[in-house]
Amino acid sequence: MVTTHSRSNATVLSHIIDVLADPIDGSPLRGVDDFTRLVSESGHSYDVARQGYVTLAGGAGLRYSGDDAEMISARETFLTGGHFAPFVEAIADAVHDVLDAGEVADDAHPVICEIGAGTGYYLSHTLDSVAGARGIGIDVSVHAAKHLARCHPRVGAVVADAWARLPIQSESVDAITVIFAPRNAAEFARILKPKGQVIVLTADAGHLAELREPLGIIDVEEGKVERMIEQAAGHLQPVGDSEPVEFEMMLDQQSIASQIGMSPSARHLKPEALAARIQALPEQMKVTARARITRLGRIS
């Protein structure tokens, strides 16, 4: 379970201020007025919300709002139940491998950035496993950012559009994690250090297969990893082969409701119909989780 912490805004963002950048022109940011605002060298100013997160969006602002409060609440409920623990461990192990491959010293303070970080569940656990590491959690959802800002003492929460210029300095990030979230290969290549890598967890065909037919949700398309690698061409290239992560979970009806509630399926099913279908399921059932971890490095 993610532990929440009470922190001042200065503590929230001072850990990562040297890595953040103005989303408009990429110039460095600094905290002013006890970190209630971030100001760039070019004079742009960004207010830090009282909950500790900052919205860093360009002149056009954010194009969409991301997960709503109900979806974030469902995500928090499901993940803190520990059902995806093997995914969490696999991501943390992969981060350690990336830091070792990048020859990051044990006494360094590597920067780990999670795109689409949601509630910060994965990022928080990863930081617990890497002493001294600093985390940047990026999500387009303000509702997610409120959770992110208090998920861990070494996390900075940023509301930003993953498809736009990321508000991060070039060549400043040691590892990027992307867990069932959008991928921007060009920006990832820009912000990664020369030996840094992206770690992508992608749902595999058959993920949650036991729920597909009874709940009327679409299965994961075949060849998803291959298409991701193809789309990253010119910016990133695979480091080794993708590795499968597969395990079984025993889920009750409430856990199933939370899992569907945190996913895109929640937007496409009428709540009343979904509730009736979940009610018709066994009180407990075995459900299989399937995904693949792919590591990508910069093209030199």
C-alpha positions as CSV (number, residue, x, y, z in Angstrom):
1,M,0.0,0.0,0.0
2,V,1.3,3.5,-0.8
3,T,2.1,5.5,2.2
4,T,0.9,9.2,2.1
5,H,3.1,11.9,3.6
6,S,2.5,15.4,4.8
7,R,5.0,17.8,3.2
8,S,5.5,21.5,2.5
9,N,5.5,22.6,-1.2
10,A,9.2,23.3,-0.9
11,T,9.9,19.7,0.1
12,V,7.5,18.4,-2.6
13,L,9.3,20.0,-5.6
14,S,12.8,21.0,-4.4
15,H,14.0,17.5,-5.1
16,I,13.4,17.7,-8.8
17,I,13.5,21.5,-9.6
18,D,16.9,21.1,-11.3
19,V,15.3,18.7,-13.8
20,L,12.0,20.5,-14.6
21,A,11.7,22.9,-17.5
22,D,9.4,25.5,-18.8
23,P,7.0,23.7,-21.1
24,I,6.9,26.7,-23.5
25,D,10.6,27.2,-24.2
26,G,12.4,24.6,-22.2
27,S,14.3,27.1,-20.0
28,P,15.1,26.1,-16.4
29,L,12.7,26.6,-13.5
30,R,13.2,27.8,-10.0
31,G,11.0,28.0,-7.0
32,V,10.0,31.3,-5.5
33,D,7.8,32.4,-2.6
34,D,8.5,29.2,-0.7
35,F,7.8,27.2,-3.8
36,T,4.3,28.4,-4.2
37,R,5.3,29.3,-7.7
38,L,7.8,28.1,-10.3
39,V,9.3,30.7,-12.5
40,S,11.4,30.2,-15.7
41,E,14.4,32.2,-16.9
42,S,12.1,33.5,-19.6
43,G,9.6,34.9,-17.1
44,H,6.8,32.4,-17.3
45,S,5.2,31.6,-13.9
46,Y,3.4,28.5,-12.8
47,D,1.4,28.3,-9.5
48,V,1.9,25.3,-7.3
49,A,-1.4,23.9,-6.1
50,R,-1.9,23.8,-2.3
51,Q,-2.0,20.0,-2.6
52,G,1.6,20.1,-3.9
53,Y,1.4,19.5,-7.6
54,V,2.2,21.9,-10.4
55,T,0.6,22.1,-13.8
56,L,3.2,22.7,-16.6
57,A,1.4,23.1,-19.9
58,G,2.3,25.2,-22.9
59,G,0.4,28.2,-24.2
60,A,-2.4,26.0,-25.6
61,G,-3.0,24.4,-22.2
62,L,-4.0,20.8,-21.8
63,R,-6.0,19.2,-24.6
64,Y,-7.8,16.7,-22.4
65,S,-8.4,16.1,-18.7
66,G,-7.5,12.4,-18.3
67,D,-9.0,10.1,-15.6
68,D,-11.8,11.5,-13.5
69,A,-12.1,11.3,-9.8
70,E,-14.1,8.0,-9.9
71,M,-11.5,6.3,-12.1
72,I,-8.6,7.5,-9.9
73,S,-10.5,6.2,-6.8
74,A,-11.0,2.8,-8.4
75,R,-7.3,2.7,-9.4
76,E,-6.3,3.5,-5.8
77,T,-8.7,0.8,-4.4
78,F,-7.5,-1.9,-6.8
79,L,-3.8,-1.3,-6.7
80,T,-3.6,-0.9,-2.9
81,G,-5.2,-4.3,-2.7
82,G,-1.9,-5.7,-4.0
83,H,-3.4,-7.6,-6.9
84,F,-0.8,-6.3,-9.3
85,A,2.2,-6.8,-7.0
86,P,4.1,-8.9,-9.5
87,F,3.9,-6.0,-12.0
88,V,5.2,-3.7,-9.3
89,E,8.1,-6.0,-8.6
90,A,8.9,-6.5,-12.3
91,I,9.1,-2.7,-12.9
92,A,11.3,-2.1,-9.8
93,D,13.6,-4.9,-10.9
94,A,13.8,-3.5,-14.4
95,V,14.7,-0.1,-13.1
96,H,17.6,-1.6,-11.1
97,D,18.8,-3.3,-14.3
98,V,18.7,0.0,-16.2
99,L,20.6,1.8,-13.5
100,D,23.2,-0.9,-13.4
101,A,23.5,-0.8,-17.2
102,G,23.9,2.9,-17.0
103,E,26.6,2.6,-14.4
104,V,24.8,4.8,-12.0
105,A,26.8,5.1,-8.8
106,D,25.2,3.7,-5.6
107,D,25.5,7.1,-3.9
108,A,24.0,9.0,-6.9
109,H,20.5,10.4,-6.9
110,P,19.1,9.1,-10.2
111,V,15.9,10.6,-11.7
112,I,13.1,8.2,-12.4
113,C,10.2,9.6,-14.4
114,E,6.9,7.8,-14.7
115,I,4.6,8.8,-17.5
116,G,0.9,8.4,-16.8
117,A,1.8,7.9,-13.2
118,G,-1.8,7.8,-11.8
119,T,-1.8,7.6,-8.1
120,G,1.9,7.0,-7.8
121,Y,1.6,3.4,-6.7
122,Y,4.3,2.0,-9.0
123,L,6.6,5.0,-8.7
124,S,6.4,5.0,-4.9
125,H,7.4,1.4,-4.7
126,T,10.2,1.8,-7.2
127,L,11.6,4.7,-5.1
128,D,11.4,2.6,-2.0
129,S,13.7,0.1,-3.7
130,V,16.3,2.6,-5.0
131,A,17.9,4.5,-2.2
132,G,18.3,8.2,-2.9
133,A,16.4,8.1,-6.2
134,R,14.2,11.1,-7.2
135,G,10.8,10.6,-8.9
136,I,8.9,12.7,-11.3
137,G,5.3,11.6,-11.7
138,I,3.6,13.0,-14.8
139,D,-0.1,12.7,-15.5
140,V,-2.7,14.8,-17.3
141,S,-5.3,14.2,-14.6
142,V,-5.5,16.7,-11.8
143,H,-7.3,14.1,-9.8
144,A,-4.3,11.8,-10.2
145,A,-1.8,14.6,-9.3
146,K,-3.4,15.1,-5.9
147,H,-2.6,11.5,-5.0
148,L,0.9,11.7,-6.7
149,A,1.9,14.7,-4.6
150,R,1.6,12.8,-1.4
151,C,2.5,9.3,-2.4
152,H,6.2,9.5,-1.5
153,P,8.7,12.1,0.0
154,R,10.9,12.0,-3.1
155,V,8.2,12.3,-5.7
156,G,7.3,15.6,-7.5
157,A,3.9,15.6,-9.1
158,V,3.4,17.3,-12.5
159,V,0.3,17.7,-14.5
160,A,1.4,17.7,-18.2
161,D,0.4,16.3,-21.6
162,A,2.5,13.3,-22.5
163,W,2.0,14.0,-26.2
164,A,3.4,17.5,-26.0
165,R,6.9,18.8,-25.1
166,L,7.6,17.3,-21.7
167,P,8.5,19.9,-19.0
168,I,11.8,18.2,-18.3
169,Q,15.4,19.2,-19.1
170,S,17.1,17.4,-22.0
171,E,19.4,14.4,-21.0
172,S,18.3,14.6,-17.3
173,V,16.5,11.4,-16.7
174,D,18.0,8.0,-15.9
175,A,15.0,5.8,-16.3
176,I,11.4,6.4,-17.7
177,T,8.7,4.0,-16.7
178,V,5.4,3.7,-18.7
179,I,2.8,1.3,-17.3
180,F,-0.2,0.9,-19.5
181,A,0.2,4.6,-20.5
182,P,0.9,6.8,-23.5
183,R,4.4,6.8,-25.1
184,N,6.1,9.7,-26.8
185,A,9.3,8.3,-28.2
186,A,10.8,11.5,-29.5
187,E,10.4,13.2,-26.1
188,F,11.6,10.2,-24.2
189,A,14.8,10.2,-26.3
190,R,15.3,13.9,-25.6
191,I,15.0,13.7,-21.8
192,L,16.9,10.5,-21.3
193,K,20.5,10.6,-20.3
194,P,22.8,8.9,-23.0
195,K,22.7,5.6,-21.1
196,G,19.2,5.9,-19.8
197,Q,16.4,3.6,-20.8
198,V,12.6,3.5,-21.1
199,I,10.8,0.6,-19.4
200,V,7.4,-0.1,-20.9
201,L,4.8,-2.4,-19.4
202,T,2.3,-3.4,-22.1
203,A,-0.8,-5.5,-21.6
204,D,-0.5,-8.7,-23.6
205,A,-3.2,-10.7,-25.4
206,G,-5.2,-12.7,-22.9
207,H,-4.8,-10.1,-20.1
208,L,-7.8,-10.5,-17.8
209,A,-9.2,-13.0,-20.4
210,E,-11.7,-14.5,-17.9
211,L,-13.5,-11.2,-17.6
212,R,-13.7,-10.4,-21.3
213,E,-16.8,-12.4,-22.4
214,P,-18.9,-12.1,-19.2
215,L,-18.4,-8.3,-19.0
216,G,-18.4,-7.5,-22.7
217,I,-14.9,-5.9,-22.8
218,I,-12.5,-6.0,-25.7
219,D,-9.4,-8.2,-25.6
220,V,-5.9,-6.8,-26.0
221,E,-4.9,-6.6,-29.7
222,E,-2.1,-8.9,-30.9
223,G,1.2,-7.5,-31.9
224,K,1.0,-4.5,-29.6
225,V,4.7,-4.6,-28.5
226,E,5.9,-5.0,-32.1
227,R,3.9,-1.9,-33.1
228,M,5.2,0.1,-30.2
229,I,8.8,-0.7,-31.3
230,E,8.0,0.2,-34.9
231,Q,6.5,3.5,-33.8
232,A,9.6,4.3,-31.7
233,A,12.0,3.8,-34.6
234,G,14.3,6.7,-35.3
235,H,14.3,7.7,-31.6
236,L,14.5,4.5,-29.5
237,Q,15.5,0.9,-30.0
238,P,14.9,-2.3,-28.0
239,V,17.4,-3.3,-25.4
240,G,17.2,-7.1,-25.4
241,D,13.9,-9.1,-25.8
242,S,10.6,-8.2,-24.3
243,E,9.9,-10.3,-21.2
244,P,6.5,-11.8,-20.3
245,V,5.0,-11.2,-16.8
246,E,2.1,-13.5,-16.1
247,F,0.3,-14.4,-12.9
248,E,-3.1,-15.4,-11.5
249,M,-5.2,-13.4,-9.1
250,M,-8.2,-14.3,-6.9
251,L,-10.6,-11.4,-7.3
252,D,-13.9,-10.8,-5.6
253,Q,-16.7,-8.8,-7.2
254,Q,-15.6,-5.5,-5.6
255,S,-12.1,-5.9,-6.8
256,I,-13.3,-6.7,-10.3
257,A,-15.5,-3.6,-10.2
258,S,-12.5,-1.5,-9.2
259,Q,-10.3,-3.0,-11.9
260,I,-12.8,-2.3,-14.7
261,G,-13.5,1.1,-13.1
262,M,-9.9,2.2,-13.5
263,S,-9.6,1.1,-17.1
264,P,-10.8,2.6,-20.4
265,S,-13.6,0.1,-20.4
266,A,-15.3,2.2,-17.7
267,R,-15.9,4.9,-20.3
268,H,-17.6,2.5,-22.8
269,L,-20.0,0.5,-20.5
270,K,-23.1,1.9,-18.9
271,P,-22.7,1.7,-15.1
272,E,-26.0,-0.1,-14.6
273,A,-25.2,-2.8,-17.2
274,L,-21.7,-3.3,-15.9
275,A,-22.9,-3.6,-12.3
276,A,-25.5,-6.2,-13.3
277,R,-22.8,-8.3,-15.2
278,I,-20.4,-8.1,-12.2
279,Q,-23.2,-9.2,-9.9
280,A,-23.7,-12.3,-12.1
281,L,-20.1,-13.4,-11.6
282,P,-19.0,-15.8,-8.9
283,E,-18.2,-14.2,-5.5
284,Q,-14.6,-15.0,-6.1
285,M,-12.9,-16.0,-9.4
286,K,-9.4,-16.6,-10.8
287,V,-8.3,-14.0,-13.3
288,T,-5.0,-14.1,-15.2
289,A,-2.9,-11.0,-15.7
290,R,-0.6,-10.9,-18.7
291,A,1.8,-8.2,-19.9
292,R,5.3,-7.7,-21.4
293,I,8.1,-5.6,-20.2
294,T,10.2,-3.9,-23.0
295,R,13.3,-1.9,-22.5
296,L,14.2,0.8,-25.0
297,G,17.4,2.9,-25.2
298,R,18.4,6.0,-27.2
299,I,19.6,5.5,-30.7
300,S,23.2,6.8,-30.7
